[in-house]
Amino acid sequence: MASPEVAYKLAERLEELLGVDAVRRDEPMAEHTTFRVGGPADVFVMPCDADSVAAALEACVDAGVPHFVLGCGSDLLVADEGYRGVIISLTEGLDELRVEGETLVCGAGATLKDASELAAECGLSGLEFACGIPGSIGGACFMNAGAYDGCIADVLDSVEVLDPSTGERSTLGVDELDLGYRHSRIADEGLVVLSASFALAPGDAAEIRAKMDDLTAQREAKQPLELASAGSTFKRPEGYFAGKLITDAGLKGYQVGGAAVSEKHAGFVVNLGDATAADVHAVIEHVQDEVERQFGVRLQPEVRFLG
Ligand SMILES: Cc1cc2nc3c(=O)[nH]c(=O)nc-3n(C[C@H](O)[C@H](O)[C@H](O)COP(=O)(O)OP(=O)(O)OC[C@H]3O[C@@H](n4cnc5c(N)ncnc54)[C@H](O)[C@@H]3O)c2cc1C
């Protein structure tokens, strides 16, 4: 693992490229993840536009310093030791949203919530499913995020991506992205999403709003939104539901330190207030082992581990 000094040295170059206000050292990642856990990142940068993202990535690649592109941190568990390298955070600068006819063009750092709100205001239908997913456009394309009756693949038209290994930018159509259940070519090839265009359909603004309100109410009724988490902790195993397997295994409420299986929805591991990443890991591993022992199914984490 690289020492912090390697990243600190690069921080000076990043300050020249992005400006001193866009670069922080020893940034607590607990403040940038919905789980509210995670130690310090050596360097944390907030590029203001796509060119600055490209410049930051190029500097990291040239210096051989590990880097990680961050959206809203709503699908992440960062280690208590933090991250040795550079976090490139897109939500501060790449949050532009623009409507062009029936197309919604979104910066990668814009939130799904803001995108779906703007679509609703403009009477454009298609993104209602996304209104309660607390992620960014870039993270949602990376994961092919989905909920209820929709997913990104249903409405995405194209993405502008950057390949950090070559510095090349290109526009890829939705058919070129190999989008599947929580899977994409973006993730496979380590591409960075800079922006995305969604092909929406004209609809009745009141009906769009009513559907969003209904989905929000369903979420509030079923999910432990009052506690910090990263949403569904495990992927849906084929032929099963993770939450039901965990409930049937008698694991609702199972707790290690400040982390526990939610009493409200067993598919969520929640932070009761003072959880460490180690606590969350311990709960995840116990759930995996116990569900496998009882039902022969090994649950795979949906949440991504960093550090
Ligand atoms: C309460 C709650 C409810 C949730 N409900 C749902 C749900 O219904 N459906 C669902 O699918 N998910 C759900 N999630 C999980 C999460 O919100 C989504 O997976 C979301 O798409 C993650 O986006 P993010 O910006 O937070 O990504 P992050 O957590 O910041 O990052 C996740 C991954 O995406 C990569 N990434 C982020 N931005 C980019 C980019 N611009 N280019 C390339 N890679 C990038 C990161 O490097 C990382 O590997 C929920 C989470 C919570 C906390």
The ligand as an ORCA input file, in Angstrom:
! r2SCAN-3c Opt
* xyz 0 1
  C     -31.181      4.366      1.652
  C     -30.604      3.851      0.368
  C     -31.445      3.329     -0.600
  C     -30.932      2.848     -1.812
  N     -31.785      2.342     -2.738
  C     -31.303      1.898     -3.915
  C     -32.188      1.393     -4.911
  O     -33.403      1.371     -4.760
  N     -31.646      0.953     -6.065
  C     -30.297      0.983     -6.301
  O     -29.859      0.581     -7.392
  N     -29.429      1.437     -5.371
  C     -29.900      1.902     -4.196
  N     -29.030      2.381     -3.246
  C     -27.571      2.312     -3.488
  C     -26.960      3.535     -4.187
  O     -27.697      4.721     -3.909
  C     -26.874      3.342     -5.710
  O     -26.130      2.183     -6.042
  C     -26.234      4.553     -6.399
  O     -26.336      4.381     -7.793
  C     -24.768      4.757     -6.048
  O     -24.380      6.024     -6.555
  P     -23.305      6.920     -5.790
  O     -23.141      8.174     -6.559
  O     -23.637      7.064     -4.375
  O     -22.021      6.016     -5.971
  P     -20.763      5.827     -4.934
  O     -21.255      5.135     -3.744
  O     -20.144      7.190     -4.748
  O     -19.855      4.929     -5.794
  C     -20.277      3.610     -6.129
  C     -19.397      3.115     -7.276
  O     -19.669      3.916     -8.434
  C     -18.454      4.448     -8.945
  N     -18.725      5.756     -9.517
  C     -19.346      6.819     -8.926
  N     -19.411      7.856     -9.787
  C     -18.817      7.440    -10.923
  C     -18.548      8.058    -12.183
  N     -18.903      9.317    -12.454
  N     -17.921      7.321    -13.142
  C     -17.540      6.050    -12.898
  N     -17.742      5.418    -11.724
  C     -18.378      6.109    -10.761
  C     -17.536      4.551     -7.738
  O     -16.177      4.583     -8.149
  C     -17.902      3.274     -6.984
  O     -17.206      2.167     -7.477
  C     -29.526      2.880     -2.042
  C     -28.669      3.423     -1.067
  C     -29.202      3.907      0.125
  C     -28.275      4.506      1.140
*
